[in-house]
Amino acid sequence: MSTQPVFDIGVLCRYDSPGPRYTSYPTAPQFREDFGEEQLRRWAWRSNVQVSPRPISLYVHVPYCFSPCFYCGCNRTISRDPARGEHYVERLLQELRLVAPLFDTRREVMQLHLGGGTPNFLSPTQLSRLLAALADGFRLSGVAERDFSIELDPRHIEDGDVAMLAQLGFNRVSLGVQDFDTRVQQAINRVQSVAETLAVIEACRRAGLRSVNLDLIYGLPLQTPAGFAHTLDTVVGARPERVAVYGYAHMPALFKAQRQIASADLPGAEERLTLLQLAVERLCAAGYRHIGMDHFALPEDDLARAQEDSRLHRNFMGYTTHAGCDLIGLGPSAISHIGSSFSQNQREISRWQAAIAQNRLPVARGLELGTDDLLRADAIQQLMCRGEIDIEGIERRHGIDFGVYFAAALQRLRPLVEDGLATASRTLIRATPRGRLLLRVIAMCFDRYLPAPAPAAVAADRASAPDATQPALRC
């Protein structure tokens, strides 16, 4: 089955409304404050006593940035004080001393990701201390298949920094680019030259890192098709293994920094889709495979191979090759997924620090998944990663009659089938090439927490809390 999307601007216009990105199901807005430290400890214990305990994924949040990017909706704090980094690492190590003993030391960490914020706000010495502490608290994998990645701001990389990251065990890097057009960069307060970005990519190659990802954003102020096409040509010329193309979500009522962006400078709905079309067509023409949502990878990349072999997985860190891991989040706002539970740390640094100072796990909220949640999560995970739902497999695993159980969902799906976004048979629901860019819209049919999606009025949470790890707003 081809995974390359067909760009139908008419259909995309009708369904061009934001919705959950399904890095989890249920999504973060469903988390409850009656899930706390006691529940997390119980789920950690349960995860250890399984017949075959799962391997571990670690996510470490670094909330500091050197300067504000006006488009950003991440949980971050602006500072240029290096003492902040030192103090933050101390608190992270305290949290680590509380969390690590909850998990069997024989469980291997196959995936590690440092996100933010700007993880390279931390100095090389501070990052070294952090990695040493993680290695003391957990069994960090040394196998080639491990994924140890870090998000970097290319504007703050010194000579030797990338080589140091490789020595610490990192084998993947993600670089924020957004757009190389200087007018756009000035409008979003992120001026970053092509030369300094390419220099970091070259340093990654010299250090032997397995892959580089570049993040782009369409829908930014003052973006034009000509300017974005030039950015895409530069990106394709650099040949990163992965490219993500996120849509900017303008929510100034929620994110103060976005109030610096004039609404009049934003592209209209059709122009946004023209920018997306440029990205899809340029990347596919350059040999990239569409992985899902807004992610593309070269055919030889691990993500593309996992997609080919139906091993692709999706979690709070995005698409990954490591299914079946328990995810442990460290730092303010970080989310954990242990067994059939989600938990999220306090978002505010002060509250996160206060809990740790009292030797308490800094859990703010979470959720224990019920039978219905697990069933729907299975269906949505398949759709987001494989572009299809194996109905017979769902029926076998969960002991249901799919047509009866999902009668309402199938009714919701009918207009999407009529619009050519999906096909539905007794054994299989599959996104068509026209529907590949709208996987989340198809998935929303199976989300019992949302009303039915409809053209031009797809149920979404733009006016409420966005997904906790909204990559479209990444730094």
Buried (B, 14 or more C-beta within 10 A) or exposed (E): EEBEBBBBEEBBBBBBBBBBBBBBBBBBEBBEEEBBBEBBBBBBBBBBEEEEBBBBBBBBBBBBBEBBBBBBBBBBBBBEEEEBBBEBBEBBBBBBBBBBEBBBEEBBBBBBBBBBBBBBBBBBEBBBBBBEBBEEBBBBBEEEEBBBBBBBBBBBBEEEBBBBBBEBBBBBBBBBBBBBBEEBBEBBBBEBEBEEBBBBBEBBEEBEBBBBBBBBBBBBBBBBEEBBBBBBEBBBEBBBBBBBBBBBBBBBEBBEBBEBBEEEEBBEBEBBBBBBBBBBEBBBEBEBBBBBBBBBBBEEBBBBBBBEEEBBBBBBBBBBBBBEBBBBBBBBBBBBBBBBBBBBBBBBBEBBBEBBEEEEBBBBBBBBBEEEBEBBBBBBBBBBBBBBBBBEBBBEEBEBEBEEBBEEBBEBBEBBBEBBBBEBEEEEBBBBBBBBBBBBBBBBBBBEBBEBBBBEEBBBBEEEEBBBBBBBBBB
